């Protein structure tokens, strides 16, 4: 458990013990080898974390917790109709439990209800789904937004006192987008002027680029003192637009997910911060909840709180704590936790920038 906080390490140990002691009841949803089947539905490939981190970590952890379990996987490519079809196919197949990272909560509500009718528990993963879900696992989205807002103000320095900020938010179909934005606005509203605010369909880099280009054209470069970008894919488009407009020095730009290219932008001084969400904590929690539910076991020992969705009250939930990362803290967060090695971050072209950032062997 190297690099985890004491709280995180203790929580992980509790999860492992709870799931291990729960045993296996083999209640329906047989896999290919006669065991249980966990359906995993992820939303897109536009954000690198889903395929590079979440999928392999969940597959590995489910197998560690439940040797007789099989994971079946589908990616919706950010299309709600495709995800609905994928989920309905898994329901027809008779999976034991579903881990759903929902593209559009309203569009998938009927499929969640269909799963309930078939006795298949649904765990909402990372984004809060609607309908009769059995559990929810995510990072605290309001805290993500607050971290972005506070760190942006730090990066703006003296300009944080009444300066101008552009917000480039996430996809409005995602419940997390409003969660992040609300947290950020709570920090920013009494400190700065929010000059423009955009919603970014699909969380796509090219859409964020278009938004930032429009903001530069409307406002002029001198009025933009900081940019609240909802995640690292959006930050990439924002920074590309700022550089295309030859704005120098670049205003501080936030991010989220600690993508490798974002970390390298932080080292170079192009992006000011990202929000690090230790994916292993989230995937471990979701895997534990899904396995327990697939076995027909109680999950009360796993949950840390309850949340309300637009359709369901008191959903058992695990909300985890995110961490802000700037150039000064890359070493004691991402490198220490083994997310990336120094060699991965500090390519030959970035060697001198890494030295200046204190990222040395």
C-alpha positions, 0 to 999 in steps of 0.5 A, a space after each residue: 500500500 505504498 503511497 496511500 494515506 493512512 486513511 486510505 490504507 486502513 479503508 482498503 484493509 477493511 474492504 479486503 477483510 469484508 469481502 474475504 469474510 463474506 465468502 461465496 454463495 454462487 447465486 446465479 449469473 454463472 460465468 463461463 467456468 460456472 462462477 459469477 460474471 461481473 459486467 463492466 460498462 465504461 463510457 468512452 475512450 476520449 478520456 485515457 483513464 478508462 482504458 489505461 487504468 480503470 479497466 485493467 485495475 477492475 479486471 485484476 481486482 475482481 479476480 483477486 477477490 473472486 477467483 471464480 468470477 469473470 469480467 465481461 466488458 463494453 465501451 460505449 464510445 460516449 454514445 448513450 444508445 450504444 451503452 443502453 444496448 450493451 447493458 441490455 445485452 448483459 442483462 439478457 446474458 444474466 450477469 451477476 452484477 453490473 458496474 456502470 459508468 453511465 454516459 447519460 443517466 436519464 437515457 440509461 434509467 430504463 436499463 437500470 430498472 430492467 436489471 432490477 427486474 431480473 435481480 441484477 444489482 447495479 453499482 454506479 461507478 464514478 458517475 451517479 446513475 439514475 434508477 434503482 442502483 444498489 451502490 455508488 463508488 466515486 471521488 467526491 466531485 464537489 471536492 474535486 471542483 474546490 481543489 481546482 478552484 483553490 489551486 487556480 486562485 493560488 496560481 493566479 497570485 495577485 490577479 486572483 483579486 477580481 481577475 477574469 476567469 474562463 470556465 471550460 466545463 465537462 459534458 452536461 450529460 454527465 452528472 459529474 460535470 455539474 458536481 465539479 462545476 458547483 464545487 469550483 464556483 463555490 470557491 471562485 464566485 467571491 474572488 474572481 469574475 467568471 467572464 465565460 463559461 462553456 459546456 464541453 460535449 464529450 469532454 473532447 479536446 477539440 471542443 475545448 479548443 473551440 471554446 477557448 478560441 472563442 473566448 480569446 476572440 471575444 475577450 481578448 488575451 489580456 483579460 484572461 487571468 486563469 482558466 478552470 478546465 474540468 479535466 486534462 483532455 479539456 485542458 489540452 484543448 485550452 492550452 493548444 488554443 492559448 498557444 495558437 493565439 501566442 499568449 505568453 505567459 500562459 495563464 494558469 490552467 487546471 485539469 483533472 485525472 493526472 494523465 501523463 501528457 498533462 503531468 508533462 505539461 505541468 512540468 513544462 509550465 503550460 498547465 498549472 495543476 491536475 487533480 489526482 484521483 488514485 484510481 486503485 482506491 476507486 477500482 478496489 472499492 467498486 470491485 469489492 462492492 460488485 463482488 459482494 452484491 454478485 454473491 448476494 451479500 450485504 455491503 454495509 461494511 463497505 460503504 462510507 456514506 449515502 447519497 441521493 440521486 434524482 430518482 433514488 434516496 439513500 444510495 449506499 456509497 463510497 466517496 473518496 478524497 482527491 488530491 491537487 497536484 502541481 509541479 512542486 508535488 508531482 514527486 511526492 504524489 504521482 511518483 511516490 504512489 507509482 503512478 508514473 516513473 521519473 523515466 516516463 515523465 522526464 523524457 529526454 526533451 523534458 530533462 532540464 524542465 524536470 531538473 528545475 521541478 526537482 524531479 531528479 533521481 
